[in-house]
Amino acid sequence: MNVVVTGGTSGIGAAVVRELSQNGQRVSFIGRNRERGQAIAAETGGHFIQADLSLLRETHQVAAQFQAPIDSLILCAGGIGSKATPLVTSEGFETVFATNYLSKFSLSQQLLPQLTTNASIVMVSGNSRYNHASTAWQSPEKGLRAALKASLALDLYAQQLAKNQPTLRIHTCYPGMVRTNLFKQQALPVRLLIDLFGQASAQASSYLTRLIYERHEGVHWHKTSPMQLHLPPTAADVALELWNYSHSLLAKYS
Ligand SMILES: NC(=O)c1ccc[n+]([C@@H]2O[C@H](COP(=O)([O-])OP(=O)(O)OC[C@H]3O[C@@H](n4cnc5c(N)ncnc54)[C@H](OP(=O)(O)O)[C@@H]3O)[C@@H](O)[C@H]2O)c1
């Protein structure tokens, strides 16, 4: 299989790169940190591509490097907002929304023509509790609200993509709490909680790779169980708005 992994330089994505490479798959992976990327490429034989996926222009440059056939996309790149004010990219988007949602939208849309029949797209998402998430797609959020909004956007996108592309296997997966670099900027009690109760990243990897190796019905997963989304009442309207907004951005930054 030819597999493309984002966030392959750390945490869950790096564990996916390692697991798939050990199983003999051809893996290309993307991240910002060149040193870690090169080290993981040397260790696994994977192909490292350095890019800042919070920038739509860079997602286009990355997508242009891939040719058919691609059997699976595993999209893990992301972070959590931890600042008092929202961080905004040089393209003007809130960074967490851009990385956790827009990069996945952009890469998956651009690589659709390269995907094989029945290919899988597996995207790391949140815990599905979106009743109070913001749906003001164009307004920057800060802190955990930014990550919550990005996860909601991603799950709504995945629902629509699964409807539009019935031959593909589209999934989001919430892996639960995982011990990774994600929390290294967080307060000490949070870091202790993760150290004590977080799962190993190899465990999280297995939840994602299961969805590419085996055929499973249903879009949203919590570890190995189907997951029901808790959506705001306006979900259908805001999903359509999001779809149109995201496509307008893709065209603008191509
Ligand atoms: N850990 C958890 O408990 C947990 C739970 C649920 C969901 N998640 C989600 O899982 C995803 C992966 O998190 P993780 O726990 O594996 O964290 P991590 O160890 O910090 O890894 C994050 C990965 O994303 C990449 N990345 C971040 N920003 C990027 C950017 N602008 N451009 C390109 N690559 C970028 C990082 O690359 P560089 O290091 O090279 O910059 C790194 O490879 C995140 O979206 C997170 O919200 C995590």
The ligand as an SDF file (V2000), in Angstrom:
LIG
                    3D

 48 52  0  0  0  0  0  0  0  0999 V2000
   -2.7280   13.2650   22.2680 N   0  0  0  0  0  0  0  0  0  0  0  0
   -4.0290   13.1890   22.5230 C   0  0  0  0  0  0  0  0  0  0  0  0
   -4.4610   12.8500   23.6480 O   0  0  0  0  0  0  0  0  0  0  0  0
   -5.0150   13.4850   21.4520 C   0  0  0  0  0  0  0  0  0  0  0  0
   -6.3600   13.1670   21.6790 C   0  0  0  0  0  0  0  0  0  0  0  0
   -7.2970   13.4540   20.6740 C   0  0  0  0  0  0  0  0  0  0  0  0
   -6.8910   14.0700   19.5240 C   0  0  0  0  0  0  0  0  0  0  0  0
   -5.5750   14.3890   19.3450 N   0  0  0  0  0  0  0  0  0  0  0  0
   -5.1910   15.0600   18.1160 C   0  0  0  0  0  0  0  0  0  0  0  0
   -4.2540   14.2900   17.4200 O   0  0  0  0  0  0  0  0  0  0  0  0
   -3.4560   15.1370   16.5850 C   0  0  0  0  0  0  0  0  0  0  0  0
   -1.9880   14.7300   16.7470 C   0  0  0  0  0  0  0  0  0  0  0  0
   -1.6130   15.0550   18.0530 O   0  0  0  0  0  0  0  0  0  0  0  0
   -0.4740   14.3070   18.8700 P   0  0  0  0  0  0  0  0  0  0  0  0
   -1.0660   14.0030   20.1920 O   0  0  0  0  0  0  0  0  0  0  0  0
    0.1690   13.2360   18.0800 O   0  0  0  0  0  0  0  0  0  0  0  0
    0.5290   15.5510   19.0980 O   0  0  0  0  0  0  0  0  0  0  0  0
    2.0660   15.8160   18.7730 P   0  0  0  0  0  0  0  0  0  0  0  0
    2.9250   14.7760   19.3690 O   0  0  0  0  0  0  0  0  0  0  0  0
    2.2960   17.2280   19.1930 O   0  0  0  0  0  0  0  0  0  0  0  0
    2.1450   15.7000   17.1660 O   0  0  0  0  0  0  0  0  0  0  0  0
    1.5740   16.6700   16.3540 C   0  0  0  0  0  0  0  0  0  0  0  0
    2.0210   16.4140   14.9370 C   0  0  0  0  0  0  0  0  0  0  0  0
    1.3590   17.3700   14.0830 O   0  0  0  0  0  0  0  0  0  0  0  0
    2.3650   18.0620   13.3340 C   0  0  0  0  0  0  0  0  0  0  0  0
    1.9780   19.4410   13.1000 N   0  0  0  0  0  0  0  0  0  0  0  0
    1.4670   20.3250   13.9960 C   0  0  0  0  0  0  0  0  0  0  0  0
    1.3140   21.5180   13.3950 N   0  0  0  0  0  0  0  0  0  0  0  0
    1.7400   21.3670   12.1130 C   0  0  0  0  0  0  0  0  0  0  0  0
    1.8350   22.2490   11.0140 C   0  0  0  0  0  0  0  0  0  0  0  0
    1.4670   23.5390   11.1000 N   0  0  0  0  0  0  0  0  0  0  0  0
    2.3070   21.7640    9.8550 N   0  0  0  0  0  0  0  0  0  0  0  0
    2.6910   20.4490    9.7290 C   0  0  0  0  0  0  0  0  0  0  0  0
    2.6370   19.5870   10.7400 N   0  0  0  0  0  0  0  0  0  0  0  0
    2.1660   20.0400   11.9250 C   0  0  0  0  0  0  0  0  0  0  0  0
    3.6000   18.0250   14.2000 C   0  0  0  0  0  0  0  0  0  0  0  0
    4.7140   18.2350   13.3550 O   0  0  0  0  0  0  0  0  0  0  0  0
    6.0620   18.9920   13.8800 P   0  0  0  0  0  0  0  0  0  0  0  0
    6.2930   18.4870   15.2660 O   0  0  0  0  0  0  0  0  0  0  0  0
    7.0720   18.5250   12.8860 O   0  0  0  0  0  0  0  0  0  0  0  0
    5.7690   20.4290   13.8400 O   0  0  0  0  0  0  0  0  0  0  0  0
    3.5350   16.6200   14.7500 C   0  0  0  0  0  0  0  0  0  0  0  0
    4.0100   15.6990   13.8040 O   0  0  0  0  0  0  0  0  0  0  0  0
   -3.7690   16.5720   17.0140 C   0  0  0  0  0  0  0  0  0  0  0  0
   -4.6490   17.1700   16.0930 O   0  0  0  0  0  0  0  0  0  0  0  0
   -4.4820   16.3950   18.3360 C   0  0  0  0  0  0  0  0  0  0  0  0
   -5.4050   17.4270   18.5990 O   0  0  0  0  0  0  0  0  0  0  0  0
   -4.6330   14.0940   20.2700 C   0  0  0  0  0  0  0  0  0  0  0  0
  1  2  1  0
  2  3  2  0
  2  4  1  0
  4  5  1  0
  4 48  2  0
  5  6  2  0
  6  7  1  0
  7  8  2  0
  8  9  1  0
  8 48  1  0
  9 10  1  0
  9 46  1  0
 10 11  1  0
 11 12  1  0
 11 44  1  0
 12 13  1  0
 13 14  1  0
 14 15  2  0
 14 16  1  0
 14 17  1  0
 17 18  1  0
 18 19  2  0
 18 20  1  0
 18 21  1  0
 21 22  1  0
 22 23  1  0
 23 24  1  0
 23 42  1  0
 24 25  1  0
 25 26  1  0
 25 36  1  0
 26 27  1  0
 26 35  1  0
 27 28  2  0
 28 29  1  0
 29 30  1  0
 29 35  2  0
 30 31  1  0
 30 32  2  0
 32 33  1  0
 33 34  2  0
 34 35  1  0
 36 37  1  0
 36 42  1  0
 37 38  1  0
 38 39  2  0
 38 40  1  0
 38 41  1  0
 42 43  1  0
 44 45  1  0
 44 46  1  0
 46 47  1  0
M  CHG  2   8   1  16  -1
M  END
$$$$
